[in-house]
Amino acid sequence: MGSFFKKRRRVWLILQEKQFGYVKLGLTLQFFLGAWLFYKKNRKFAARNKNLKNKQHKK
């Protein structure tokens, strides 16, 4: 009976570690996706500002 619980506990710990790995992976992916979207948005915004400045210069 004792060995059965020990085995189960080990399996549970391994599963927990795997789950933690997936959580870390998910967070990392989310972070990169967020950073990429932020970068893209900022680039578009910067381009728009640049165009506005150019239009003002021409006047």
Secondary structure as GFF3:
##gff-version 3
##sequence-region A 1 59
A	DSSP	alpha_helix	2	58	.	.	.	ID=ss1
###
